[in-house]
Amino acid sequence: MKRFQQKQAYKKLLYSPVVISGLLVICILVTIAAIGMYQKSREARANKLQAQAEYNALMAQEANLESGISKLETTEGIEENLREKYRVGKEGEHLVVITTDAGNKKIAEEQLAEMAKESWWMKVKGFFGKIF
């Protein structure tokens, strides 16, 4: 009988509101910690992907620079670089520079903007005015 009473005492203690509340608080704290770890994991994964992309970009840049260096080690590469950078040519060669007329481009853009501002009624009147 004494054993039965001891078991009852343990059950009363185990199922008491204080113990259940304590276990609930512990469960909530563990859940919050798990959510925090999950968020840190996602952030670390995003940082890893960003670092990998930066690494790949730097490796591509390094390869590009190395090819440029190897190109500049040849006489043809030096000559090409000088021609591009300083617009020079060999003796007897002539340099032709092609430019666009910025004034005509600006006028065309202004006309397009003016046509876009024109109302639909003005467009209709203009259409019928051309016909009659």
C-alpha positions in Angstrom: 0.0 0.0 0.0 2.9 2.3 0.8 4.2 1.7 -2.7 0.9 2.7 -4.2 0.8 5.8 -2.2 4.3 6.7 -3.3 3.4 6.2 -6.9 0.4 8.5 -6.4 2.6 11.1 -4.9 4.9 11.0 -7.9 1.9 11.2 -10.3 0.5 14.2 -8.4 3.9 15.9 -8.5 4.5 15.0 -12.2 1.1 16.2 -13.4 1.0 19.3 -11.2 0.5 22.6 -13.1 3.9 23.9 -12.0 5.8 20.9 -13.6 3.6 21.1 -16.8 4.2 24.8 -17.0 7.9 24.3 -16.6 8.0 21.7 -19.3 6.0 23.9 -21.6 8.5 26.8 -21.0 11.4 24.4 -21.8 9.7 23.3 -25.0 9.2 26.9 -26.1 12.8 27.8 -25.4 14.0 24.8 -27.3 11.7 25.7 -30.3 13.0 29.3 -30.2 16.6 28.0 -30.2 15.9 25.7 -33.1 14.3 28.5 -35.2 17.4 30.7 -34.5 19.7 27.9 -35.6 17.7 27.4 -38.8 17.9 31.1 -39.6 21.6 31.2 -39.0 21.9 28.1 -41.3 20.0 29.9 -44.1 22.2 33.0 -43.7 25.4 30.9 -43.8 24.2 29.2 -46.9 23.4 32.5 -48.6 26.8 33.9 -47.6 28.5 30.8 -49.0 26.7 31.2 -52.3 27.7 34.9 -52.4 31.3 34.0 -51.6 31.4 31.3 -54.3 30.0 33.8 -56.9 32.7 36.4 -55.9 35.4 33.7 -56.1 34.2 32.7 -59.6 34.2 36.3 -60.7 37.7 36.9 -59.3 39.0 33.7 -61.0 37.5 34.9 -64.3 39.1 38.3 -63.8 42.4 36.6 -63.0 42.3 34.5 -66.2 41.4 37.7 -68.2 44.4 39.6 -66.7 46.7 36.7 -67.3 45.7 36.5 -70.9 46.2 40.3 -71.2 49.7 40.0 -69.7 50.6 37.1 -72.0 49.3 39.2 -74.9 51.4 42.2 -73.8 54.5 40.0 -73.7 54.5 39.8 -77.5 55.4 42.6 -79.9 52.0 42.3 -81.7 50.2 42.7 -78.4 52.2 45.8 -77.5 51.6 47.3 -80.9 47.8 46.6 -80.7 47.7 48.1 -77.2 49.5 51.3 -78.3 47.2 51.6 -81.3 44.0 51.3 -79.2 45.2 53.5 -76.3 46.9 56.3 -78.1 45.4 56.1 -81.6 48.8 55.9 -83.4 49.9 54.2 -86.6 53.0 53.2 -88.3 54.8 55.4 -90.8 52.8 55.7 -94.0 49.6 54.6 -92.4 46.6 56.9 -92.1 44.2 57.0 -89.2 40.5 57.3 -89.9 38.2 58.4 -87.1 34.4 57.9 -87.6 32.1 60.1 -85.5 28.4 60.3 -85.3 26.6 63.6 -85.7 25.2 64.2 -82.2 23.1 67.2 -83.4 21.0 65.1 -85.8 20.5 62.5 -83.2 19.3 65.1 -80.7 16.9 66.7 -83.2 15.4 63.2 -84.0 14.9 62.5 -80.3 13.1 65.9 -79.8 10.8 65.2 -82.8 9.9 61.8 -81.3 9.2 63.3 -77.9 7.0 66.0 -79.6 5.1 63.4 -81.5 4.6 61.3 -78.3 3.1 64.4 -76.5 0.6 65.1 -79.3 -2.9 64.1 -78.3 -4.9 61.5 -80.1 -7.4 64.2 -81.4 -4.5 66.1 -82.9 -3.3 63.0 -84.6 -6.8 62.4 -86.1 -7.0 66.0 -87.3 -3.6 65.7 -88.8 -4.5 62.5 -90.6 -7.7 63.9 -92.1 -6.0 67.2 -92.8 -3.4 65.4 -95.0 -6.1 63.6 -96.9 -8.3 66.6 -97.7 
